[in-house]
Amino acid sequence: MPCLTLDLTTSASILGTEPDALLRFIQHENIPGVLFFSERPQVSVFTLAHLLNTTPEVLINWLEDEALADLIEEVDEDEWHEGDEGRRVYESLVAEESA
């Protein structure tokens, strides 16, 4: 089941602030939807959406888009080989693994 809370660091990043500043804000304003299961709170995506004046669906879609963009960026710099060259590279990698 997907988690509906985010850690303090991730929540602060989404809100464009530092974790300590967010924690002080949460404590000062007594923000609902913040769960203290350990030293650092977990912030509900519903609370984050409310703070950002948007819906949870929009926030989750945005988070998914950002995660996908990060994954695309990770492989964007990978080497690409086509055709026979790709086969030779693959065979050399397999041979290295077997050795």
Summary of the structure (lengths in Angstrom):
residues: 99
radius of gyration: 21.1
end to end distance: 41.5
largest distance: 63.4
contacts: 211
relative contact order: 0.10
helix: 64%
strand: 8%
